[in-house]
Amino acid sequence: MDPGVGSWRRDPGHEATAGARVTHYNPAMLIVLPGALPASPPIADELAKRLPSTAPTLHAWLRAADARATHFDPHEAGCTPYEAWQLERAGFQPAPGQQTGAGLGPLLAGAWPDSAPVWIADLTHVALSTESANLLPVEALSLSAEEGAALFAAAQPLFEGTGFAAQPLEPGRWRIQLPDGLHPRIASPAAVGGQSLSGWWNQDAAVRPWRRLMNEIQMVWHDHPVNEARAERGLPPVNTLWLYGGAAPWPMASRLPASPSANTGASAPSSQHTQVVEDLLPAFAAEDWGTWLLALQHMDSRVFKPLSDARGLPAQPVELLLLGRDRRVDLTLKPRSRLLGWLPSSAKNWSAWWSPRA
């Protein structure tokens, strides 16, 4: 659990003497909800109207919680708020002038015996239109191990003599070695996904050798049997790599064990006092708000209702962390004492932070 999350209570009638039991520590559960904050006010307004009937328990929690909203700039950070939280949890501290998202290289690549910067590249699909280009991340490609191996074998000879090198980590993700002195600022695929790439391309002249290598790989992959077979199955082709990361490894804080997400089968870090619920994340990334509401409904009964008392409020101290694309909201909920439990509680204006106006 995060340091400082919890509540302290002094035993009445006891002084802080040596050996005396002065305090009890009641750790609060931390529930992290990536994809819980729609960015667009019109969409957020509409979802707010449906939230009381779709997720009545969560709605009751929001009305009772003390909230602290924080703006987040994914362009500056080079990652999403969810990724930034994961890096913070792992103990990453960016170097001066370094983006927070640079830490995703070591975080996703795992342990390495050397201290060199860790760059990774994800196999992705870039969809081109007359007005923009949009990136589809590797998680949305349903890429098999056999497909990933075949695409790597086709691309590997192109790295020779370029100053770059590649090593597969898992299907759809490679570790990339860059020439000495090259440290581009590139945001993560999750930060870029679903948006026009025009505001995210790195135009630095030093990155031209990488872009030239990418063009050659794209030509080799264009009519590759893997992509031809994917087209026959109605799947998007793998047509480029997205480079990101770049931080040196650091002594990571203890990793949280993975627990499956109910709707997606994906993994999310969880521990005894921390629960990460990724149910909303796929629909949020795709901006599929009908599916998002359905996932919210299931999550309300699966996650929040079992933790609530007869009034639908938390039965224990709870911290909620709601994450969107450009902001985070920290919520604190504490059970009311038995003495005050019969009194009506004052409702908080949760819509003020749910759908903020500029």
N, C-alpha and C positions, 0 to 999 in steps of 0.2 A: 504494500500500500504506500502511497505517496507520503513522505514525511509531513507531519502537521495536519493530516486529514483525520479528523476525529473530534471527540469532545472530552473535556476533563471535568470531573466532579469531585469536590472536596467532601470528605466524610464529616458530617456535623459533629461538633464537640471534640474534635481531635486537633492537636497541634502538630506542627511539622518537627517532631522530635526524632532523634536517631533511632532507626529500627522500626518506627511506627508506620503503619500503612495509611498514608495520607490521601492518596488519590486512586480512583479507578479510571482506567482508560477504556472508553467505549468506542472502538474504531468504527468509523462510518464506512459504509459500503460506497464505492465509487463505481458508477455506471456510465460508460462512455458510449455515446451514440453518434458515430460518424454519419453524415448525410441527413442530419435532422433539421437543418436550417435552410430552407429555400431562399435563394438570393434575391429573386425578383419580388418586389413588393406586391404587384398584382396577384402573383401565384401564392405568395405567403398569405395574403388576405383571404383568398378563396379557401386555402387549406385550413386556415384558422377557423373559418365558419364550420368546417366539417369535423374538426378535431374533437369537439365535445361528444358527438355521437359515435365517431369512429374509434376513439381511444379515450373513454370516459375516465379511466384511472389515471392515465398520464395527464389529462386535462386537470384533474383535481390536484395532482402534484404541482403542476405549473402555477396554479392559482395560489398555492400555499408556500411557494419557494421564494427565498431571497436570491436575486439574480445579479450577476456581474457580467456585462457584455463587453467584449474586446474585439476591436477591428483587427483583421489579419490581411496582409498584402502578399498574395502568392507570388507576384512578380519579384518583389524584394526578397522574399524568403526562398524562392525556388522550389516550393513544395506546397502541399495542402495543409490546412490546420491539423488534420488527422495525422499526417506524416510528421509534422512538427511535434505533436504530442508524443508520438512513438519515439522520436529521437530524444526528446527531453527525458522521457522515461528511461531510455537507455544510457543517459548521462552524457550525451554529446554536447560539446561546447564549441561552436564554430570559431575558427581563427579570425583575427581582425580582417575585415573585408570579405570574408567568406560567407556564402549563403548557407542558411540552415539546411537546405536540401542537399548540400554536399555530403552530409553524413549518411545519406541513403546508400551510398556506395558500400562502405563497410557493413552497414546494418543488414543489407540484403544479400551481400556476398558471403557473409559468415566470417569465421576466423581465418586469418592468413598469417604465415610465419614471418613476413617482412613488414616494414613500416611504410612502404610506398603508398602514394595515393591510390585509392580504389575507385576506378571508373567502371560503370556497367552500361550496357546497351541492351535495350529491350527490342525484340522483334515486334513491329507494329504495322498497322495499316493506315495510310494517309489517304483520305477520300478527297479528291479534287472536284471542285465545281467552278462555275464561271465567276463566282464571287469570292470564294475562300477555299482553304484547305483545312481539313479537320483530322485529328489523330484519333485512332481507335486503339486503346492499349492492349497489351498482350493478353491480359486477363479476359478480354472479350473475344479472343480469336479461337478459342477451343483448339489450341495447337497441341498435337501429339508429340511424344518423344521422337518417333520416327521422322515426322515432318521437320522438327527442329534439327535433328542430326543431319538430314539431307540438305537443308538450307545452309547449315554451317559448312558442310563439306564443299558446297558449291562456292561459297564466299571465301573460304580460307586462303586459296592461292592468291587472291587479289591483295592480301595484306603484305605480301612479300615485297621488301624494298621500300615500303611507305613510311617506316618509322612507327607504325601502329602494329599491334598484335592482339589477337583475340583468343579467348579460352572459354568454352561453354561451361556454365554453372548449372543450368537446368534448362528444360525445354523453353525456348523463347527468351532466355537471358544469358548474356555473355559478359565476362570480365574483359575490359579493353585496356591495353597499355598504350599510353600516349607518348609522343616524343617529349624529351626533356624541355621544360620551360613552357609547355602548353597547358593552360589552366582556364578553359572557357567557363563562362557562367551560363548554365543551361538548366531550366526547370525540369522537374520530374514529369513523366507522362501523365500521372494522375492530375497534376496541376494544369496541364495543357489540354487534356482530353475534353472533348465536347465543345471546344471553342475554336475560333478561327486562329490559325497558326501565324497570321500576319504580325501579331504583336509579340510573338514568342521566338521567332527565328533569330539566331545569333549571327549577326552580320559582320562580326570581327574578321579582319583579313587573316588573322592567325589560324582561323578555323577552316580556311579554304581547302587545305589538304584533306581534312576529314570529309568535307562536303564532296570533294572530288572522288574520294574512295566510296562514299555512299552512292554516288551516281553510277559508278561501275557495278556495285553490288545490285542496285535496282535493275540494271539492264540484264544481269545474269538471272535474277529472280523473276523477271517479267514473264517469261514463257517456260519457267521451270515446271517439271512434272508435278511437284507438290502443289503449286498454285493452280495448275490446270485441273488437278483432281479436286481441289477445294472449290473451284468455280463450278464444277459439275455437281457438287453437293450443296451449292448455294451459299458457300462461305466466302468471306472477304479474303482477298489475297494478302500474303505477307509481302509488303513492297518496300520496306525501309527499316532502318535501325534508329532508335532514339537514345542518344548518349546523355548520361547524367551522373551525378555523384561527384567524386574527386577529393573527398577528405581522406586523411590518413586514419588508419585504425586507432581506436582508443580502448582503454580498459572499460568494457561495457558493464553497466549495472546488470544484476542478475536478470536474465530474460524471463518473461512470464510464460508459463506453459500455454500451449495452444488449446483452444476449445472450439468445436465446430459451430458455425453460424447456422441457425435453424433453416433458413430459407435457401441459402446458396451453397452450403456444403463447404464454404471457405473457412479458413481458420482466423481466429482473432485472439490476441493475447489476453489472458485472464488469470486471476489468482484468487485466493480466498476472499479478499476484500475488494477486488476489482473485477468487474464484468464488462467486457467489450462486446457490444451487440452490433453486428454489421448488417442486420436485416434490411435496413433502409438504403444501404450504400449502392447496390447495383442500380436500383430504380432512380436514385438521386443522380448518379453519374449519367444515366441515359435520359434524364428529365422526363421520365415516364411517371407522371403523378398519379394516374389511376392505380398502377401497380404499387407505387409508394404508399398510397392510402391503405391498400390491402395488406401490405407488409406491416404497416403501423397498427392495423387492427389486430393481427396475429401477435405482434410484439406486446401489445397492451395486455392481452390475456395471459401470455406466456411469461413475461418478465415482470411487469409492474403489479398485476393483481395479486400474485402470490406473496408479494412483499408488503401488502397493504393490510390495514386493520378494517374493522367493520364500516368505518366512515370512508374507506377508499384512500386513506392517507398512509404514508410510510409508518410501519410499526417499529422502525429503528432509524437511527441517524443515517441519512443518505446524501451523497454528493452526486449530482448529475452533471455531465459534461456534454453539451450539445455542440456539434461541429458542422459547419457549412463550408462554403467555398472561400469566403473572405471574412469570416468571423467565427468566434466561439462564445458560448455563454456558459458560465459556471453557476450552477444552482445549488443551494444549500437547503436541506429540509431536516427539521428536528421534530420528533414526536412531541406532542403537547402533554404536559403533566396530567395526572388523573384529576387534580384539583381544578384544572382549567378545561378539561376535556369536554365538559358539558356545555361550555360557552361557545357561541358561534365564532368562528375565526374570520378575520378580515381577509378578503381575497386580494391578491396582488394583481396589478395591471400587466399581465404577462404579454399581452399583444403589443405593448410598447417596445419590447425588445425582439419579439417574434417577427414583426414586420416594421422595422425602423424606416423612417423617412430621412432623406439626405438633408 
